[in-house]
Amino acid sequence: MRFALALFITPLLAQQATVLDYTFFRDQVQPILLKKRVGHARCVTCHEHGVPPLEPLPPGASGWTEAQSRKNFDMWKQFVRPGQPDSSPLLLHPLAIKAGGDHFHAGGKHWASKDDPEWQVLAQWVTGTRSSGTEARVLQSNAAGDDIHVINPATNKVVGTIEGIEVPHGVVISPDGAHIYVTNESRRTLDIVDSVSLKVTKQVPLSGRPNNLAVSKDGKTVYVAIVEAPGAVDVIDVVAGANVKSIAVKGGIHNVYVTPDGRFAAAGSIPGKLLNIIDTATNTVAWTLATEGGVRPMAFVTNPDGGTKQIIIQLSEYHGIVAIDFATHKEVRRVDLPIPPGQEKETMGIQGSPSHGLAITNDGKILWATSKWYGYVAAFSLPDLKLVKVVPVGSHPEWLTIPPDGKNLYVACAGDDATVVVDNKTMRVVGKIAVGAVPKRNASGMLRIN
């Protein structure tokens, strides 16, 4: 989004009728400035030395510090007309001419119309939308129950419960924080939950019994793993509230994820022993990789441009992690999880998954992996995958999630009916939160609360 210098010799004066919200800018606008789009340089790449300027990213950082975000806000608010998105240079410069944009933008045209979700986010900021009603939350599903616990990571207290979904499997928060999506195994539906009331507002029928799910970067599509034979990935248009396509795959799908750049969905089959990579632009299978075991949880290591470098996966009957090179579609590394000396292996209820949880810290430097055999989470440095520390957490640790602030890791301990909190910096357990029956899948993000 490099703007022509002549347009900004005199900064635009803010109109007193509309107040621009800093928190909304930090949490919603800045990610747009960092995003890599196909065929375009990132906004930050040009604006670190362009006009208006952005603060240079610290070495190895994927985002700005709080102090830098404040400086970005103070600068960029001068280049909009508060309350008037249709006459704000920030919104018009990268907009296509036919949609009402300016004639030229040195950084190219990023949005074909004002309906683009990114343009809409900027318009919300310019018209005074505030983030005061959005807070970080951790959602913990309970695999043997009919509820999901909502945890405030600022206090590590349960602050709400989503009730009435018997055997909830996967759970994810929409990018705008307005909805929670849950796969309902008992009814074979995708349940759409209002984030404020925590009530189910719609149930979308699926093609079979679901497992996990993922939401697209623009928030318009949810991909649902269908484990029931013959297996599929259902494509849900959440705006229309409809199941619009079932993508055929080989074998029932256990987990599905959207890559950090949003270009692909990765779907793993346990019975098919197969990794399916789906092109989200066409919703067709782009490539597959046969694996020696069923594909369990995944995590993604990214390139500097935001594209996917590696997929880290866990496999059935394997106590370790496997690195897959995304470009070559080949396994490049395998690392066994450590066996604590003198500790007895837990085998009851493992269900073929001795390790079943992965998470990468927000700075991209640490990969966490769970050991159900020995009740711990292990930290590995990235990109070299060297063991850093083993942290005992409890019985049957399953899924992992890290909220937006990156401070803590949340571990679903299915055997303890608890979510355990690990400090990412000290790598020590700092809390244990009682939840429901056999907690497994969890998720975190910014949730609208009023």
Buried (B, 14 or more C-beta within 10 A) or exposed (E): BBBBEEBBEEEBEBEEEBEBBBEBBBBBBBBBBBBBBEEBBBBBBBBEEBBBEBBEBEEEEBBBEEEBBBBBBEBBBBBBBBBBBEEBBBBBBBBBEEBEBBEEBEBBBBBEEBEBBBBBBBBBBBBBBBBEEBBBBBBBBBBEBBBBBBBBBEEBEBBBBBEBBEBBBBBBBBBBBBBBBBBBBEBBBBBBBBBBEBEBEBBBEBBBBBBBBBBBBBBBBBBBBBBBEBBBBBBBBBEEEEBEBBBEBBBBBBBBBBBBBBBBBBBBBBBBBBBBBBEBEEBEBBEBBEBEBBBBBBBBBBBEEBBBBBBBBBBBEBBBBBBBBBEEBEBEBEBEBBEBEEEEEBEEEBEEBBBBBBBBBBBBBBBBBBBBBBBBBBBBEBBEBEBBBBBBBBBBBBBBBBBBEEBBBBBBBBBBBBBBBBBBEEBEBEBBBEBBEBBBBBBBBBBBBE
